[in-house]
Amino acid sequence: MKHLAQTLSIGIAGCLILCGFSEAACAGELRGIIKNNQGVSRYDKGKPLDSFDFFTDALGELPYAPEVQYNIGNAFLQMKEVDRALKQYETATRLAKTNSKRDKEVRFRAFFNKGAVLASQNKVEEALTAYQLALNEKPNSEETKTNMELLLNGGEGGGKGDKEDKEKKDDGQGEQQNQNQKFENQQKKPQPQPYKGKDLSKQDVDRILDELKQQEEQIRAKQQREGAKDAPPDKDW
Protein backbone atom coordinates (compact mmCIF):
# COMPACT_ATOMS: atom_id res chain seq x y z
CA MET A 1 0.00 0.00 0.00
CA LYS A 2 1.41 3.36 -0.99
CA HIS A 3 1.44 6.39 1.26
CA LEU A 4 0.53 9.91 0.14
CA ALA A 5 3.93 11.00 -1.09
CA GLN A 6 3.01 14.60 -1.86
CA THR A 7 4.33 17.09 0.67
CA LEU A 8 2.47 20.27 1.64
CA SER A 9 3.57 23.76 0.74
CA ILE A 10 2.40 26.82 2.71
CA GLY A 11 0.96 29.84 0.94
CA ILE A 12 2.23 33.29 1.81
CA ALA A 13 -1.25 34.07 3.13
CA GLY A 14 -0.63 31.37 5.71
CA CYS A 15 1.98 33.62 7.27
CA LEU A 16 -0.68 35.87 8.77
CA ILE A 17 -2.45 32.84 10.22
CA LEU A 18 0.71 31.40 11.73
CA CYS A 19 1.93 34.61 13.31
CA GLY A 20 -1.41 35.95 14.55
CA PHE A 21 -1.89 38.72 11.96
CA SER A 22 1.12 40.70 13.23
CA GLU A 23 3.25 41.97 10.36
CA ALA A 24 6.21 42.60 12.66
CA ALA A 25 6.15 38.98 13.82
CA CYS A 26 5.92 37.64 10.28
CA ALA A 27 9.58 38.01 9.27
CA GLY A 28 10.63 34.72 10.90
CA GLU A 29 7.48 32.95 9.82
CA LEU A 30 8.03 34.10 6.25
CA ARG A 31 11.54 32.64 6.30
CA GLY A 32 10.04 29.40 7.60
CA ILE A 33 7.48 29.30 4.79
CA ILE A 34 10.19 29.85 2.18
CA LYS A 35 12.36 27.10 3.71
CA ASN A 36 9.40 24.70 3.83
CA ASN A 37 8.48 25.34 0.22
CA GLN A 38 12.10 24.91 -0.86
CA GLY A 39 12.03 21.57 0.94
CA VAL A 40 8.88 20.61 -0.97
CA SER A 41 10.68 21.39 -4.23
CA ARG A 42 13.66 19.19 -3.27
CA TYR A 43 11.36 16.39 -2.13
CA ASP A 44 9.43 16.43 -5.41
CA LYS A 45 12.77 16.02 -7.22
CA GLY A 46 13.49 12.83 -5.26
CA LYS A 47 15.99 14.37 -2.84
CA PRO A 48 14.69 13.45 0.64
CA LEU A 49 17.97 14.27 2.42
CA ASP A 50 18.06 17.78 0.95
CA SER A 51 14.38 18.30 1.67
CA PHE A 52 14.85 17.15 5.26
CA ASP A 53 17.45 19.89 5.84
CA PHE A 54 15.07 22.56 4.53
CA PHE A 55 12.15 21.21 6.55
CA THR A 56 14.14 21.18 9.79
CA ASP A 57 15.26 24.77 9.10
CA ALA A 58 11.61 25.68 8.57
CA LEU A 59 10.71 23.99 11.83
CA GLY A 60 12.98 26.40 13.69
CA GLU A 61 10.80 29.27 12.49
CA LEU A 62 7.47 27.43 12.44
CA PRO A 63 7.55 24.94 15.35
CA TYR A 64 3.76 24.73 15.51
CA ALA A 65 3.02 24.45 11.77
CA PRO A 66 1.47 20.98 11.20
CA GLU A 67 2.42 21.05 7.51
CA VAL A 68 6.11 21.17 8.40
CA GLN A 69 5.77 18.29 10.88
CA TYR A 70 3.93 16.25 8.24
CA ASN A 71 6.57 17.03 5.60
CA ILE A 72 9.35 15.91 7.93
CA GLY A 73 7.43 12.68 8.42
CA ASN A 74 7.38 12.10 4.66
CA ALA A 75 11.10 12.80 4.44
CA PHE A 76 11.75 10.26 7.23
CA LEU A 77 9.61 7.74 5.38
CA GLN A 78 11.58 8.22 2.17
CA MET A 79 14.76 7.62 4.19
CA LYS A 80 13.26 4.37 5.62
CA GLU A 81 13.09 5.86 9.15
CA VAL A 82 9.56 4.58 9.69
CA ASP A 83 9.39 4.94 13.48
CA ARG A 84 10.44 8.58 13.27
CA ALA A 85 7.96 9.12 10.47
CA LEU A 86 5.14 7.79 12.66
CA LYS A 87 6.09 10.17 15.47
CA GLN A 88 6.07 13.12 13.08
CA TYR A 89 2.63 12.18 11.76
CA GLU A 90 1.34 11.98 15.33
CA THR A 91 2.76 15.43 16.08
CA ALA A 92 1.21 16.83 12.90
CA THR A 93 -2.27 15.55 13.80
CA ARG A 94 -1.92 16.92 17.33
CA LEU A 95 -1.01 20.40 16.06
CA ALA A 96 -3.69 20.42 13.33
CA LYS A 97 -6.48 20.83 15.88
CA THR A 98 -8.89 23.24 14.18
CA ASN A 99 -11.69 22.54 11.70
CA SER A 100 -10.05 24.64 9.02
CA LYS A 101 -9.59 23.15 5.58
CA ARG A 102 -5.78 23.18 5.91
CA ASP A 103 -5.80 21.40 9.28
CA LYS A 104 -8.28 18.79 8.10
CA GLU A 105 -6.07 18.10 5.06
CA VAL A 106 -3.01 17.66 7.26
CA ARG A 107 -4.88 15.28 9.58
CA PHE A 108 -6.21 13.24 6.68
CA ARG A 109 -2.79 12.83 5.07
CA ALA A 110 -1.02 12.06 8.35
CA PHE A 111 -3.60 9.45 9.42
CA PHE A 112 -3.56 7.89 5.93
CA ASN A 113 0.23 7.60 5.85
CA LYS A 114 0.26 6.25 9.39
CA GLY A 115 -2.19 3.56 8.28
CA ALA A 116 -0.02 2.66 5.29
CA VAL A 117 3.09 2.33 7.46
CA LEU A 118 1.30 0.17 10.05
CA ALA A 119 -0.18 -2.01 7.31
CA SER A 120 3.29 -2.61 5.88
CA GLN A 121 4.29 -3.81 9.37
CA ASN A 122 1.30 -6.22 9.45
CA LYS A 123 -0.25 -4.28 12.36
CA VAL A 124 -3.74 -4.76 10.99
CA GLU A 125 -5.82 -3.45 13.90
CA GLU A 126 -3.74 -0.29 14.31
CA ALA A 127 -3.71 0.32 10.56
CA LEU A 128 -7.51 0.02 10.34
CA THR A 129 -7.89 2.47 13.21
CA ALA A 130 -5.62 5.00 11.47
CA TYR A 131 -7.50 4.59 8.18
CA GLN A 132 -10.81 5.13 9.97
CA LEU A 133 -9.47 8.38 11.44
CA ALA A 134 -8.47 9.41 7.91
CA LEU A 135 -12.01 8.66 6.71
CA ASN A 136 -13.39 10.83 9.50
CA GLU A 137 -11.57 13.75 7.92
CA LYS A 138 -12.42 12.87 4.31
CA PRO A 139 -15.39 10.44 4.19
CA ASN A 140 -15.36 10.17 0.38
CA SER A 141 -11.71 9.13 0.11
CA GLU A 142 -11.74 6.17 -2.27
CA GLU A 143 -8.01 5.56 -1.78
CA THR A 144 -8.59 5.08 1.96
CA LYS A 145 -11.50 2.70 1.42
CA THR A 146 -9.51 0.74 -1.15
CA ASN A 147 -6.57 0.34 1.23
CA MET A 148 -8.92 -0.87 3.97
CA GLU A 149 -10.45 -3.47 1.67
CA LEU A 150 -7.00 -4.66 0.59
CA LEU A 151 -5.95 -4.92 4.21
CA LEU A 152 -9.04 -6.89 5.19
CA ASN A 153 -8.53 -9.25 2.25
CA GLY A 154 -4.85 -9.78 3.03
CA GLY A 155 -3.71 -7.74 0.05
CA GLU A 156 -0.74 -6.19 1.85
CA GLY A 157 1.24 -9.44 1.62
CA GLY A 158 4.27 -10.45 3.62
CA GLY A 159 2.15 -12.12 6.28
CA LYS A 160 2.50 -15.45 8.03
CA GLY A 161 0.64 -17.39 5.34
CA ASP A 162 3.01 -16.14 2.63
CA LYS A 163 6.01 -17.18 4.69
CA GLU A 164 4.62 -20.66 5.33
CA ASP A 165 3.90 -21.18 1.62
CA LYS A 166 7.44 -20.15 0.70
CA GLU A 167 8.90 -22.55 3.26
CA LYS A 168 6.84 -25.41 1.81
CA LYS A 169 8.15 -24.66 -1.69
CA ASP A 170 11.71 -24.56 -0.39
CA ASP A 171 11.18 -28.01 1.17
CA GLY A 172 10.51 -29.43 -2.30
CA GLN A 173 6.72 -29.81 -2.15
CA GLY A 174 4.92 -29.39 -5.45
CA GLU A 175 2.92 -26.41 -6.64
CA GLN A 176 -0.31 -28.39 -6.68
CA GLN A 177 0.08 -29.32 -3.02
CA ASN A 178 0.56 -25.65 -2.13
CA GLN A 179 -2.60 -24.71 -4.00
CA ASN A 180 -4.57 -27.47 -2.28
CA GLN A 181 -3.32 -26.36 1.12
CA LYS A 182 -4.29 -22.75 0.42
CA PHE A 183 -7.77 -23.82 -0.64
CA GLU A 184 -8.20 -25.94 2.47
CA ASN A 185 -7.06 -23.10 4.73
CA GLN A 186 -9.46 -20.67 3.06
CA GLN A 187 -12.34 -23.07 3.67
CA LYS A 188 -11.50 -23.51 7.35
CA LYS A 189 -10.58 -19.96 8.34
CA PRO A 190 -13.41 -17.48 9.01
CA GLN A 191 -13.06 -14.64 6.51
CA PRO A 192 -13.88 -11.05 7.52
CA GLN A 193 -16.37 -9.38 5.21
CA PRO A 194 -14.80 -6.81 2.89
CA TYR A 195 -15.84 -3.20 3.32
CA LYS A 196 -18.41 -2.15 0.71
CA GLY A 197 -20.07 0.96 2.12
CA LYS A 198 -19.04 4.61 1.99
CA ASP A 199 -18.28 4.97 5.71
CA LEU A 200 -17.17 2.73 8.53
CA SER A 201 -18.90 3.37 11.84
CA LYS A 202 -17.22 2.71 15.18
CA GLN A 203 -19.39 -0.42 15.47
CA ASP A 204 -18.12 -1.62 12.06
CA VAL A 205 -14.51 -1.15 13.10
CA ASP A 206 -15.10 -2.95 16.42
CA ARG A 207 -16.77 -5.84 14.59
CA ILE A 208 -13.90 -6.14 12.12
CA LEU A 209 -11.30 -6.12 14.87
CA ASP A 210 -13.25 -8.79 16.79
CA GLU A 211 -13.34 -10.99 13.68
CA LEU A 212 -9.60 -10.60 13.17
CA LYS A 213 -8.95 -11.46 16.82
CA GLN A 214 -11.15 -14.58 16.64
CA GLN A 215 -9.44 -15.64 13.41
CA GLU A 216 -6.01 -15.31 15.00
CA GLU A 217 -7.10 -17.33 18.06
CA GLN A 218 -8.49 -20.13 15.87
CA ILE A 219 -5.29 -20.30 13.84
CA ARG A 220 -3.23 -20.45 17.04
CA ALA A 221 -5.42 -23.23 18.45
CA LYS A 222 -5.13 -25.21 15.19
CA GLN A 223 -1.34 -24.89 15.25
CA GLN A 224 -1.23 -26.08 18.85
CA ARG A 225 -3.39 -29.12 18.02
CA GLU A 226 -1.24 -30.02 15.02
CA GLY A 227 1.92 -29.60 17.11
CA ALA A 228 0.60 -31.97 19.78
CA LYS A 229 -0.47 -34.53 17.13
CA ASP A 230 2.93 -34.47 15.40
CA ALA A 231 4.93 -34.72 18.63
CA PRO A 232 6.75 -38.10 19.05
CA PRO A 233 5.37 -40.41 21.79
CA ASP A 234 7.18 -40.42 25.10
CA LYS A 235 9.43 -43.42 25.69
CA ASP A 236 8.24 -45.75 28.45
CA TRP A 237 11.64 -46.82 29.65
N, C-alpha and C positions, 0 to 999 in steps of 0.2 A: 504494500500500500504506500503510495507516495504522499509526502507531506506537501503543504502549500509553500512552494519554494520562493514565491515572490515576497520581497521585503517591502516595508512601508516607508514612503517618503513623507515629509511634513511640509505642508504649504507655508508660505511666509505669513499668511493670515493666522496660522496656528501660533505664531509668536505671541500675539496679543492674548491668546487664551492661556498659554503656558506661563506668561509673566504677569498675569492679572491686569492687563490693559494699561500698564505703566511703560511709557516709551523709554524712560531712563533706565528701567530694569531690563529692557529688551536687548541690549547690546550682547550680553553673554548668551542669551537664549538664541539670538540670531546666529551667532557663531556655532552653537550646538546644532541648529537646523541645517546649516550649510555642511557641517561635518557629517551629520546623519545622511544627508542626501548624496554626499560624495561617497559614503560607504555603500549606499544603495547602488550607485553606478558601478563601483568595483565588484560588488556581489553579482550584479547582472552579467558582468563580463567573466564570471567564473573565477574570481579571485577572493576566496573567503578570508584568507589571512590578511590581505590588504583591507578588506571591508571591515574586518574585526577591529583593526587599529583605528579606523575612522569612527566606528560606532562607540568604542570605548572613550575616544576623545569627546564625542558628542555627549556621552553619559556624564562627563564631568560638568558640562553646562546644563544638561537637562536630566538630572537624576530621577525625576518623577514622571518623565515622558514614557508612557507604556509602549509607544512605537519603537523607541530605542531599545528597550528591554527585549521586545519581541525580535527585533532585528539581530541583536546579539545572540539570541537563542538560535536563529536560523544559521548564523555563522558558525556557532558551536556544532550544530548538526552537520553542516557541510564538512567540518573538520573531524567528524566521528566522535565528538565529545558529547555523547547522548545524555549523560546524567546532568552535565552542566546546562545543556539545552533545556531539559525538563525544568530545572530550577528557574531559568530565565523566563520560560513560558508562564510558570506559576507567578513570578513577580509581575509580569506584564498584566495578567488577568486581575491581580490584586490592585494594581494601580489604575487600571481602566474601570473605574467604579461608577461612572455616570451612565445615563441612558442616551448619551449623545451618539450620533452615527459613527464617529471615529472610535469611541471607546467600544461600542458593540462590535465593530469590525475587528479591532484588536483581540477582543475576547474570543470571537468566533475562530479566528486564525490560530490563536494560541491553544485553545482547547482541541481544535482539529489536529494540529501538529502533535500535541501531546498524545492524542489517541493513536495516531499513526506510529509514534515511537513505541508506545506500550504494546501495540499489536505486533510490531516486529520482534518484541521480546516475549511474545506468547502470553502476555498478561491480559487475558481476554476480559475479565470482569472490569479491571481498571480502564482498559481501552474503551469498552462500551460506555462506561460512566462518562469518560471524557468526550466521546462522540455525542452523547445525549446533551451534555452541557453546550456543545457547539450548536446542536439543533435548537436549543433554547434561544440562542442568539439569532439564528437564521433558520427558521423552520422549513423553508423550501429548498434547503441545500441538498441537491441530488447527489453530490459527491460524498457528503457525509452519510446519507442513507445507503449509497452503494457500498461504501467501506464497511458499514455495519452488517450488511447482508453478506459480504465476502467473509467477514470475521465469523459470523454465525455459521456459515457453511464450510468453515475451515479453509477458506481461500488464501489465507496469509502464507500457509506452508511452513515448513521447518519444524513442525510439531513432532510429537512422540510417534505418531503413526508412520510418518515419513521415515523417521530414523529406523523403526523396526523393519519396514519394508526393505530399506537399503541393506540392513544387516542380513536379511534372509537371502537377498540376491548375492551378497558377498559370500555366503555359505554354500553357494552352488545350487540353490533350489531354482526350479524353472519358473519362467514367466507366468505360465498358466496357473501354477500353484499360488503365486502371489495374487493373481486376479481372483482366484477362488477364495482366498483368505480375506481379501478386502471385501468381497461380496458378503461373506459370512459375517464379518464384523459389522457391516452396515445394517444387516438384518437384525442383529442382536442389540446393537447400541441404540438407545432412545435418541432421536434426532430433534434438536430444537427447531421450531418453526421459523422459517426465514421471515424477515420484516417486509411487509407489503404496503403498509399504510404510509401516510404523509408525516405523522408524528408518533413518537414513542412516549407514552405516559410513564409516570413513575411506577405504576403497577405493571406495565409491560416490561420495563427494565428489571424489576424485582422478579417477575416470572421467568424471564430469560436467564437471569443469574442463578435462580433456583434449579432450573433445568440443567444448566451447565454443571452445577455442584453435584446433582444427583447422578449425572452421567459419569463424572469423575469418580464418584464413590463406587458405582457399579463396575467400572473398569478396574479399579483397585481391588475390589472383592474378587473379580474373575481371575486376576493375576495371582492373588493369594491362593485361590483354590487350585489353579493349575500348578503353582509351585509346590503345594502340598502333595498333589497327585504324582508329580514327576520326581519327588524326593525318593532316594533309595531306602529300602526297608532297613530298620535297625538290626544289627547282628545280635543274635541271642546267645552269644558265648562271650 
